[in-house]
Amino acid sequence: MEEYKKVTISFTKNQLDKLDEIMKREQGYSRSSLVREEVDNYLGYRAQKENVNYLSPIISQNIKLVLSRFEENLSELLIKLAVEVSKSNILSARNSDLNDYALNYLNAVSEQLVAEHNGVLDLEKARDFIDGEVNG
């Protein structure tokens, strides 16, 4: 059994009234046991607050590291994708014998489609858009 040491604590009348009110609702509490429980709760809160102050910078640093690595990987993938798209465009242009006007038109239409759809393209809508431009 844990040893208790008696100490004197002063409370306001309002604080004592609130303690007594809680004791009426929660059967089996004395003022001393209620105060001890609340002191334990507060000490736990303070310890947790100190842990958060210690852990928060570590968590933040790890999140920044993960995001940095993600950014590097995404950048590498975008470069590889751009190279592949460029190769595909060069082959298409050579095989289609497109003149400068047709290449400029293709570029302008592609930019417009991407801008209108925030980078999300539906190939059927793109085809319909191009067919409307050519036939319209």
Chimera marker file (.cmm) of the C-alpha trace (Angstrom):
<marker_set name="trace">
<marker id="1" x="0.000" y="0.000" z="0.000" r="1" g="1" b="0" radius="0.5"/>
<marker id="2" x="1.224" y="3.437" z="-0.907" r="1" g="1" b="0" radius="0.5"/>
<marker id="3" x="2.232" y="5.756" z="1.915" r="1" g="1" b="0" radius="0.5"/>
<marker id="4" x="0.475" y="9.106" z="2.172" r="1" g="1" b="0" radius="0.5"/>
<marker id="5" x="1.934" y="12.294" z="3.586" r="1" g="1" b="0" radius="0.5"/>
<marker id="6" x="-0.436" y="14.874" z="4.991" r="1" g="1" b="0" radius="0.5"/>
<marker id="7" x="-0.115" y="18.424" z="3.615" r="1" g="1" b="0" radius="0.5"/>
<marker id="8" x="-2.155" y="21.559" z="4.075" r="1" g="1" b="0" radius="0.5"/>
<marker id="9" x="-3.784" y="23.052" z="0.989" r="1" g="1" b="0" radius="0.5"/>
<marker id="10" x="-5.986" y="26.122" z="0.885" r="1" g="1" b="0" radius="0.5"/>
<marker id="11" x="-9.038" y="26.254" z="-1.391" r="1" g="1" b="0" radius="0.5"/>
<marker id="12" x="-11.566" y="28.961" z="-2.141" r="1" g="1" b="0" radius="0.5"/>
<marker id="13" x="-15.174" y="28.385" z="-1.125" r="1" g="1" b="0" radius="0.5"/>
<marker id="14" x="-16.100" y="28.029" z="-4.794" r="1" g="1" b="0" radius="0.5"/>
<marker id="15" x="-13.449" y="25.321" z="-5.309" r="1" g="1" b="0" radius="0.5"/>
<marker id="16" x="-14.653" y="23.400" z="-2.258" r="1" g="1" b="0" radius="0.5"/>
<marker id="17" x="-18.273" y="23.646" z="-3.463" r="1" g="1" b="0" radius="0.5"/>
<marker id="18" x="-17.242" y="22.185" z="-6.824" r="1" g="1" b="0" radius="0.5"/>
<marker id="19" x="-15.315" y="19.372" z="-5.103" r="1" g="1" b="0" radius="0.5"/>
<marker id="20" x="-18.345" y="18.557" z="-2.949" r="1" g="1" b="0" radius="0.5"/>
<marker id="21" x="-20.613" y="18.599" z="-6.022" r="1" g="1" b="0" radius="0.5"/>
<marker id="22" x="-18.377" y="16.093" z="-7.814" r="1" g="1" b="0" radius="0.5"/>
<marker id="23" x="-18.241" y="13.917" z="-4.693" r="1" g="1" b="0" radius="0.5"/>
<marker id="24" x="-22.067" y="13.785" z="-4.602" r="1" g="1" b="0" radius="0.5"/>
<marker id="25" x="-22.225" y="12.653" z="-8.240" r="1" g="1" b="0" radius="0.5"/>
<marker id="26" x="-19.279" y="10.264" z="-7.988" r="1" g="1" b="0" radius="0.5"/>
<marker id="27" x="-19.929" y="7.989" z="-5.037" r="1" g="1" b="0" radius="0.5"/>
<marker id="28" x="-16.902" y="6.779" z="-3.075" r="1" g="1" b="0" radius="0.5"/>
<marker id="29" x="-14.711" y="9.866" z="-3.370" r="1" g="1" b="0" radius="0.5"/>
<marker id="30" x="-13.375" y="11.853" z="-0.478" r="1" g="1" b="0" radius="0.5"/>
<marker id="31" x="-11.931" y="15.307" z="-1.029" r="1" g="1" b="0" radius="0.5"/>
<marker id="32" x="-8.452" y="13.891" z="-0.558" r="1" g="1" b="0" radius="0.5"/>
<marker id="33" x="-8.912" y="11.056" z="-3.059" r="1" g="1" b="0" radius="0.5"/>
<marker id="34" x="-10.477" y="13.425" z="-5.593" r="1" g="1" b="0" radius="0.5"/>
<marker id="35" x="-7.629" y="15.938" z="-5.241" r="1" g="1" b="0" radius="0.5"/>
<marker id="36" x="-5.012" y="13.147" z="-5.485" r="1" g="1" b="0" radius="0.5"/>
<marker id="37" x="-6.642" y="11.809" z="-8.660" r="1" g="1" b="0" radius="0.5"/>
<marker id="38" x="-6.744" y="15.269" z="-10.218" r="1" g="1" b="0" radius="0.5"/>
<marker id="39" x="-3.117" y="15.923" z="-9.264" r="1" g="1" b="0" radius="0.5"/>
<marker id="40" x="-2.171" y="12.629" z="-10.964" r="1" g="1" b="0" radius="0.5"/>
<marker id="41" x="-4.158" y="13.684" z="-14.055" r="1" g="1" b="0" radius="0.5"/>
<marker id="42" x="-2.432" y="17.061" z="-14.132" r="1" g="1" b="0" radius="0.5"/>
<marker id="43" x="1.018" y="15.518" z="-13.666" r="1" g="1" b="0" radius="0.5"/>
<marker id="44" x="0.264" y="13.159" z="-16.562" r="1" g="1" b="0" radius="0.5"/>
<marker id="45" x="-0.859" y="16.112" z="-18.675" r="1" g="1" b="0" radius="0.5"/>
<marker id="46" x="2.371" y="18.000" z="-17.895" r="1" g="1" b="0" radius="0.5"/>
<marker id="47" x="4.509" y="14.952" z="-18.720" r="1" g="1" b="0" radius="0.5"/>
<marker id="48" x="2.632" y="14.510" z="-22.013" r="1" g="1" b="0" radius="0.5"/>
<marker id="49" x="3.074" y="18.210" z="-22.822" r="1" g="1" b="0" radius="0.5"/>
<marker id="50" x="6.831" y="17.899" z="-22.277" r="1" g="1" b="0" radius="0.5"/>
<marker id="51" x="6.894" y="14.812" z="-24.534" r="1" g="1" b="0" radius="0.5"/>
<marker id="52" x="5.030" y="16.706" z="-27.261" r="1" g="1" b="0" radius="0.5"/>
<marker id="53" x="7.560" y="19.550" z="-27.034" r="1" g="1" b="0" radius="0.5"/>
<marker id="54" x="10.327" y="16.969" z="-27.384" r="1" g="1" b="0" radius="0.5"/>
<marker id="55" x="8.704" y="14.845" z="-30.109" r="1" g="1" b="0" radius="0.5"/>
<marker id="56" x="7.180" y="17.611" z="-32.218" r="1" g="1" b="0" radius="0.5"/>
<marker id="57" x="10.461" y="18.805" z="-33.802" r="1" g="1" b="0" radius="0.5"/>
<marker id="58" x="11.517" y="15.185" z="-34.449" r="1" g="1" b="0" radius="0.5"/>
<marker id="59" x="8.215" y="14.385" z="-36.171" r="1" g="1" b="0" radius="0.5"/>
<marker id="60" x="8.401" y="17.608" z="-38.178" r="1" g="1" b="0" radius="0.5"/>
<marker id="61" x="11.962" y="16.842" z="-39.266" r="1" g="1" b="0" radius="0.5"/>
<marker id="62" x="10.983" y="13.322" z="-40.365" r="1" g="1" b="0" radius="0.5"/>
<marker id="63" x="8.000" y="14.613" z="-42.339" r="1" g="1" b="0" radius="0.5"/>
<marker id="64" x="10.254" y="17.125" z="-44.120" r="1" g="1" b="0" radius="0.5"/>
<marker id="65" x="12.726" y="14.335" z="-44.938" r="1" g="1" b="0" radius="0.5"/>
<marker id="66" x="9.991" y="12.086" z="-46.338" r="1" g="1" b="0" radius="0.5"/>
<marker id="67" x="8.562" y="14.939" z="-48.412" r="1" g="1" b="0" radius="0.5"/>
<marker id="68" x="12.016" y="15.820" z="-49.694" r="1" g="1" b="0" radius="0.5"/>
<marker id="69" x="12.631" y="12.239" z="-50.814" r="1" g="1" b="0" radius="0.5"/>
<marker id="70" x="9.177" y="12.122" z="-52.409" r="1" g="1" b="0" radius="0.5"/>
<marker id="71" x="9.915" y="15.369" z="-54.260" r="1" g="1" b="0" radius="0.5"/>
<marker id="72" x="13.233" y="13.980" z="-55.532" r="1" g="1" b="0" radius="0.5"/>
<marker id="73" x="11.590" y="10.750" z="-56.717" r="1" g="1" b="0" radius="0.5"/>
<marker id="74" x="8.735" y="12.627" z="-58.367" r="1" g="1" b="0" radius="0.5"/>
<marker id="75" x="11.181" y="14.974" z="-60.109" r="1" g="1" b="0" radius="0.5"/>
<marker id="76" x="13.159" y="12.015" z="-61.464" r="1" g="1" b="0" radius="0.5"/>
<marker id="77" x="9.966" y="10.378" z="-62.736" r="1" g="1" b="0" radius="0.5"/>
<marker id="78" x="8.807" y="13.599" z="-64.389" r="1" g="1" b="0" radius="0.5"/>
<marker id="79" x="12.154" y="13.961" z="-66.181" r="1" g="1" b="0" radius="0.5"/>
<marker id="80" x="11.965" y="10.358" z="-67.395" r="1" g="1" b="0" radius="0.5"/>
<marker id="81" x="8.369" y="10.891" z="-68.520" r="1" g="1" b="0" radius="0.5"/>
<marker id="82" x="9.306" y="14.112" z="-70.332" r="1" g="1" b="0" radius="0.5"/>
<marker id="83" x="12.117" y="12.276" z="-72.173" r="1" g="1" b="0" radius="0.5"/>
<marker id="84" x="9.739" y="9.500" z="-73.244" r="1" g="1" b="0" radius="0.5"/>
<marker id="85" x="7.088" y="11.972" z="-74.377" r="1" g="1" b="0" radius="0.5"/>
<marker id="86" x="9.707" y="13.919" z="-76.297" r="1" g="1" b="0" radius="0.5"/>
<marker id="87" x="10.897" y="10.746" z="-78.063" r="1" g="1" b="0" radius="0.5"/>
<marker id="88" x="7.309" y="9.866" z="-78.917" r="1" g="1" b="0" radius="0.5"/>
<marker id="89" x="6.637" y="13.370" z="-80.246" r="1" g="1" b="0" radius="0.5"/>
<marker id="90" x="9.758" y="13.345" z="-82.402" r="1" g="1" b="0" radius="0.5"/>
<marker id="91" x="8.854" y="9.953" z="-83.897" r="1" g="1" b="0" radius="0.5"/>
<marker id="92" x="5.254" y="11.038" z="-84.512" r="1" g="1" b="0" radius="0.5"/>
<marker id="93" x="6.345" y="14.274" z="-86.163" r="1" g="1" b="0" radius="0.5"/>
<marker id="94" x="8.843" y="12.476" z="-88.427" r="1" g="1" b="0" radius="0.5"/>
<marker id="95" x="6.369" y="9.754" z="-89.410" r="1" g="1" b="0" radius="0.5"/>
<marker id="96" x="3.575" y="12.250" z="-90.056" r="1" g="1" b="0" radius="0.5"/>
<marker id="97" x="5.636" y="14.709" z="-92.072" r="1" g="1" b="0" radius="0.5"/>
<marker id="98" x="4.073" y="17.588" z="-90.139" r="1" g="1" b="0" radius="0.5"/>
<marker id="99" x="5.003" y="21.096" z="-91.202" r="1" g="1" b="0" radius="0.5"/>
<marker id="100" x="5.736" y="23.917" z="-88.758" r="1" g="1" b="0" radius="0.5"/>
<marker id="101" x="2.150" y="25.180" z="-88.892" r="1" g="1" b="0" radius="0.5"/>
<marker id="102" x="0.752" y="21.747" z="-87.987" r="1" g="1" b="0" radius="0.5"/>
<marker id="103" x="3.265" y="21.333" z="-85.139" r="1" g="1" b="0" radius="0.5"/>
<marker id="104" x="2.420" y="24.773" z="-83.738" r="1" g="1" b="0" radius="0.5"/>
<marker id="105" x="-1.305" y="24.012" z="-84.021" r="1" g="1" b="0" radius="0.5"/>
<marker id="106" x="-0.824" y="20.671" z="-82.248" r="1" g="1" b="0" radius="0.5"/>
<marker id="107" x="1.109" y="22.384" z="-79.460" r="1" g="1" b="0" radius="0.5"/>
<marker id="108" x="-1.520" y="25.121" z="-79.038" r="1" g="1" b="0" radius="0.5"/>
<marker id="109" x="-4.413" y="22.640" z="-78.961" r="1" g="1" b="0" radius="0.5"/>
<marker id="110" x="-2.567" y="20.427" z="-76.454" r="1" g="1" b="0" radius="0.5"/>
<marker id="111" x="-1.858" y="23.381" z="-74.154" r="1" g="1" b="0" radius="0.5"/>
<marker id="112" x="-5.483" y="24.498" z="-74.356" r="1" g="1" b="0" radius="0.5"/>
<marker id="113" x="-6.800" y="20.995" z="-73.558" r="1" g="1" b="0" radius="0.5"/>
<marker id="114" x="-4.504" y="20.584" z="-70.579" r="1" g="1" b="0" radius="0.5"/>
<marker id="115" x="-5.364" y="24.050" z="-69.243" r="1" g="1" b="0" radius="0.5"/>
<marker id="116" x="-9.120" y="23.524" z="-69.620" r="1" g="1" b="0" radius="0.5"/>
<marker id="117" x="-9.066" y="20.203" z="-67.806" r="1" g="1" b="0" radius="0.5"/>
<marker id="118" x="-6.402" y="20.945" z="-65.173" r="1" g="1" b="0" radius="0.5"/>
<marker id="119" x="-4.144" y="18.246" z="-66.573" r="1" g="1" b="0" radius="0.5"/>
<marker id="120" x="-6.834" y="15.525" z="-66.512" r="1" g="1" b="0" radius="0.5"/>
<marker id="121" x="-7.572" y="14.460" z="-70.053" r="1" g="1" b="0" radius="0.5"/>
<marker id="122" x="-10.289" y="12.189" z="-71.362" r="1" g="1" b="0" radius="0.5"/>
<marker id="123" x="-9.058" y="10.905" z="-74.720" r="1" g="1" b="0" radius="0.5"/>
<marker id="124" x="-12.569" y="10.718" z="-76.195" r="1" g="1" b="0" radius="0.5"/>
<marker id="125" x="-13.245" y="14.353" z="-75.255" r="1" g="1" b="0" radius="0.5"/>
<marker id="126" x="-9.867" y="15.345" z="-76.687" r="1" g="1" b="0" radius="0.5"/>
<marker id="127" x="-10.670" y="13.570" z="-79.966" r="1" g="1" b="0" radius="0.5"/>
<marker id="128" x="-14.105" y="15.235" z="-80.127" r="1" g="1" b="0" radius="0.5"/>
<marker id="129" x="-12.507" y="18.616" z="-79.396" r="1" g="1" b="0" radius="0.5"/>
<marker id="130" x="-9.928" y="18.177" z="-82.165" r="1" g="1" b="0" radius="0.5"/>
<marker id="131" x="-12.544" y="16.884" z="-84.622" r="1" g="1" b="0" radius="0.5"/>
<marker id="132" x="-14.666" y="19.956" z="-83.865" r="1" g="1" b="0" radius="0.5"/>
<marker id="133" x="-11.661" y="22.251" z="-84.461" r="1" g="1" b="0" radius="0.5"/>
<marker id="134" x="-10.739" y="20.577" z="-87.741" r="1" g="1" b="0" radius="0.5"/>
<marker id="135" x="-14.297" y="20.226" z="-89.087" r="1" g="1" b="0" radius="0.5"/>
<marker id="136" x="-15.638" y="23.445" z="-87.571" r="1" g="1" b="0" radius="0.5"/>
<link id1="1" id2="2" r="1" g="1" b="0" radius="0.2"/>
<link id1="2" id2="3" r="1" g="1" b="0" radius="0.2"/>
<link id1="3" id2="4" r="1" g="1" b="0" radius="0.2"/>
<link id1="4" id2="5" r="1" g="1" b="0" radius="0.2"/>
<link id1="5" id2="6" r="1" g="1" b="0" radius="0.2"/>
<link id1="6" id2="7" r="1" g="1" b="0" radius="0.2"/>
<link id1="7" id2="8" r="1" g="1" b="0" radius="0.2"/>
<link id1="8" id2="9" r="1" g="1" b="0" radius="0.2"/>
<link id1="9" id2="10" r="1" g="1" b="0" radius="0.2"/>
<link id1="10" id2="11" r="1" g="1" b="0" radius="0.2"/>
<link id1="11" id2="12" r="1" g="1" b="0" radius="0.2"/>
<link id1="12" id2="13" r="1" g="1" b="0" radius="0.2"/>
<link id1="13" id2="14" r="1" g="1" b="0" radius="0.2"/>
<link id1="14" id2="15" r="1" g="1" b="0" radius="0.2"/>
<link id1="15" id2="16" r="1" g="1" b="0" radius="0.2"/>
<link id1="16" id2="17" r="1" g="1" b="0" radius="0.2"/>
<link id1="17" id2="18" r="1" g="1" b="0" radius="0.2"/>
<link id1="18" id2="19" r="1" g="1" b="0" radius="0.2"/>
<link id1="19" id2="20" r="1" g="1" b="0" radius="0.2"/>
<link id1="20" id2="21" r="1" g="1" b="0" radius="0.2"/>
<link id1="21" id2="22" r="1" g="1" b="0" radius="0.2"/>
<link id1="22" id2="23" r="1" g="1" b="0" radius="0.2"/>
<link id1="23" id2="24" r="1" g="1" b="0" radius="0.2"/>
<link id1="24" id2="25" r="1" g="1" b="0" radius="0.2"/>
<link id1="25" id2="26" r="1" g="1" b="0" radius="0.2"/>
<link id1="26" id2="27" r="1" g="1" b="0" radius="0.2"/>
<link id1="27" id2="28" r="1" g="1" b="0" radius="0.2"/>
<link id1="28" id2="29" r="1" g="1" b="0" radius="0.2"/>
<link id1="29" id2="30" r="1" g="1" b="0" radius="0.2"/>
<link id1="30" id2="31" r="1" g="1" b="0" radius="0.2"/>
<link id1="31" id2="32" r="1" g="1" b="0" radius="0.2"/>
<link id1="32" id2="33" r="1" g="1" b="0" radius="0.2"/>
<link id1="33" id2="34" r="1" g="1" b="0" radius="0.2"/>
<link id1="34" id2="35" r="1" g="1" b="0" radius="0.2"/>
<link id1="35" id2="36" r="1" g="1" b="0" radius="0.2"/>
<link id1="36" id2="37" r="1" g="1" b="0" radius="0.2"/>
<link id1="37" id2="38" r="1" g="1" b="0" radius="0.2"/>
<link id1="38" id2="39" r="1" g="1" b="0" radius="0.2"/>
<link id1="39" id2="40" r="1" g="1" b="0" radius="0.2"/>
<link id1="40" id2="41" r="1" g="1" b="0" radius="0.2"/>
<link id1="41" id2="42" r="1" g="1" b="0" radius="0.2"/>
<link id1="42" id2="43" r="1" g="1" b="0" radius="0.2"/>
<link id1="43" id2="44" r="1" g="1" b="0" radius="0.2"/>
<link id1="44" id2="45" r="1" g="1" b="0" radius="0.2"/>
<link id1="45" id2="46" r="1" g="1" b="0" radius="0.2"/>
<link id1="46" id2="47" r="1" g="1" b="0" radius="0.2"/>
<link id1="47" id2="48" r="1" g="1" b="0" radius="0.2"/>
<link id1="48" id2="49" r="1" g="1" b="0" radius="0.2"/>
<link id1="49" id2="50" r="1" g="1" b="0" radius="0.2"/>
<link id1="50" id2="51" r="1" g="1" b="0" radius="0.2"/>
<link id1="51" id2="52" r="1" g="1" b="0" radius="0.2"/>
<link id1="52" id2="53" r="1" g="1" b="0" radius="0.2"/>
<link id1="53" id2="54" r="1" g="1" b="0" radius="0.2"/>
<link id1="54" id2="55" r="1" g="1" b="0" radius="0.2"/>
<link id1="55" id2="56" r="1" g="1" b="0" radius="0.2"/>
<link id1="56" id2="57" r="1" g="1" b="0" radius="0.2"/>
<link id1="57" id2="58" r="1" g="1" b="0" radius="0.2"/>
<link id1="58" id2="59" r="1" g="1" b="0" radius="0.2"/>
<link id1="59" id2="60" r="1" g="1" b="0" radius="0.2"/>
<link id1="60" id2="61" r="1" g="1" b="0" radius="0.2"/>
<link id1="61" id2="62" r="1" g="1" b="0" radius="0.2"/>
<link id1="62" id2="63" r="1" g="1" b="0" radius="0.2"/>
<link id1="63" id2="64" r="1" g="1" b="0" radius="0.2"/>
<link id1="64" id2="65" r="1" g="1" b="0" radius="0.2"/>
<link id1="65" id2="66" r="1" g="1" b="0" radius="0.2"/>
<link id1="66" id2="67" r="1" g="1" b="0" radius="0.2"/>
<link id1="67" id2="68" r="1" g="1" b="0" radius="0.2"/>
<link id1="68" id2="69" r="1" g="1" b="0" radius="0.2"/>
<link id1="69" id2="70" r="1" g="1" b="0" radius="0.2"/>
<link id1="70" id2="71" r="1" g="1" b="0" radius="0.2"/>
<link id1="71" id2="72" r="1" g="1" b="0" radius="0.2"/>
<link id1="72" id2="73" r="1" g="1" b="0" radius="0.2"/>
<link id1="73" id2="74" r="1" g="1" b="0" radius="0.2"/>
<link id1="74" id2="75" r="1" g="1" b="0" radius="0.2"/>
<link id1="75" id2="76" r="1" g="1" b="0" radius="0.2"/>
<link id1="76" id2="77" r="1" g="1" b="0" radius="0.2"/>
<link id1="77" id2="78" r="1" g="1" b="0" radius="0.2"/>
<link id1="78" id2="79" r="1" g="1" b="0" radius="0.2"/>
<link id1="79" id2="80" r="1" g="1" b="0" radius="0.2"/>
<link id1="80" id2="81" r="1" g="1" b="0" radius="0.2"/>
<link id1="81" id2="82" r="1" g="1" b="0" radius="0.2"/>
<link id1="82" id2="83" r="1" g="1" b="0" radius="0.2"/>
<link id1="83" id2="84" r="1" g="1" b="0" radius="0.2"/>
<link id1="84" id2="85" r="1" g="1" b="0" radius="0.2"/>
<link id1="85" id2="86" r="1" g="1" b="0" radius="0.2"/>
<link id1="86" id2="87" r="1" g="1" b="0" radius="0.2"/>
<link id1="87" id2="88" r="1" g="1" b="0" radius="0.2"/>
<link id1="88" id2="89" r="1" g="1" b="0" radius="0.2"/>
<link id1="89" id2="90" r="1" g="1" b="0" radius="0.2"/>
<link id1="90" id2="91" r="1" g="1" b="0" radius="0.2"/>
<link id1="91" id2="92" r="1" g="1" b="0" radius="0.2"/>
<link id1="92" id2="93" r="1" g="1" b="0" radius="0.2"/>
<link id1="93" id2="94" r="1" g="1" b="0" radius="0.2"/>
<link id1="94" id2="95" r="1" g="1" b="0" radius="0.2"/>
<link id1="95" id2="96" r="1" g="1" b="0" radius="0.2"/>
<link id1="96" id2="97" r="1" g="1" b="0" radius="0.2"/>
<link id1="97" id2="98" r="1" g="1" b="0" radius="0.2"/>
<link id1="98" id2="99" r="1" g="1" b="0" radius="0.2"/>
<link id1="99" id2="100" r="1" g="1" b="0" radius="0.2"/>
<link id1="100" id2="101" r="1" g="1" b="0" radius="0.2"/>
<link id1="101" id2="102" r="1" g="1" b="0" radius="0.2"/>
<link id1="102" id2="103" r="1" g="1" b="0" radius="0.2"/>
<link id1="103" id2="104" r="1" g="1" b="0" radius="0.2"/>
<link id1="104" id2="105" r="1" g="1" b="0" radius="0.2"/>
<link id1="105" id2="106" r="1" g="1" b="0" radius="0.2"/>
<link id1="106" id2="107" r="1" g="1" b="0" radius="0.2"/>
<link id1="107" id2="108" r="1" g="1" b="0" radius="0.2"/>
<link id1="108" id2="109" r="1" g="1" b="0" radius="0.2"/>
<link id1="109" id2="110" r="1" g="1" b="0" radius="0.2"/>
<link id1="110" id2="111" r="1" g="1" b="0" radius="0.2"/>
<link id1="111" id2="112" r="1" g="1" b="0" radius="0.2"/>
<link id1="112" id2="113" r="1" g="1" b="0" radius="0.2"/>
<link id1="113" id2="114" r="1" g="1" b="0" radius="0.2"/>
<link id1="114" id2="115" r="1" g="1" b="0" radius="0.2"/>
<link id1="115" id2="116" r="1" g="1" b="0" radius="0.2"/>
<link id1="116" id2="117" r="1" g="1" b="0" radius="0.2"/>
<link id1="117" id2="118" r="1" g="1" b="0" radius="0.2"/>
<link id1="118" id2="119" r="1" g="1" b="0" radius="0.2"/>
<link id1="119" id2="120" r="1" g="1" b="0" radius="0.2"/>
<link id1="120" id2="121" r="1" g="1" b="0" radius="0.2"/>
<link id1="121" id2="122" r="1" g="1" b="0" radius="0.2"/>
<link id1="122" id2="123" r="1" g="1" b="0" radius="0.2"/>
<link id1="123" id2="124" r="1" g="1" b="0" radius="0.2"/>
<link id1="124" id2="125" r="1" g="1" b="0" radius="0.2"/>
<link id1="125" id2="126" r="1" g="1" b="0" radius="0.2"/>
<link id1="126" id2="127" r="1" g="1" b="0" radius="0.2"/>
<link id1="127" id2="128" r="1" g="1" b="0" radius="0.2"/>
<link id1="128" id2="129" r="1" g="1" b="0" radius="0.2"/>
<link id1="129" id2="130" r="1" g="1" b="0" radius="0.2"/>
<link id1="130" id2="131" r="1" g="1" b="0" radius="0.2"/>
<link id1="131" id2="132" r="1" g="1" b="0" radius="0.2"/>
<link id1="132" id2="133" r="1" g="1" b="0" radius="0.2"/>
<link id1="133" id2="134" r="1" g="1" b="0" radius="0.2"/>
<link id1="134" id2="135" r="1" g="1" b="0" radius="0.2"/>
<link id1="135" id2="136" r="1" g="1" b="0" radius="0.2"/>
</marker_set>
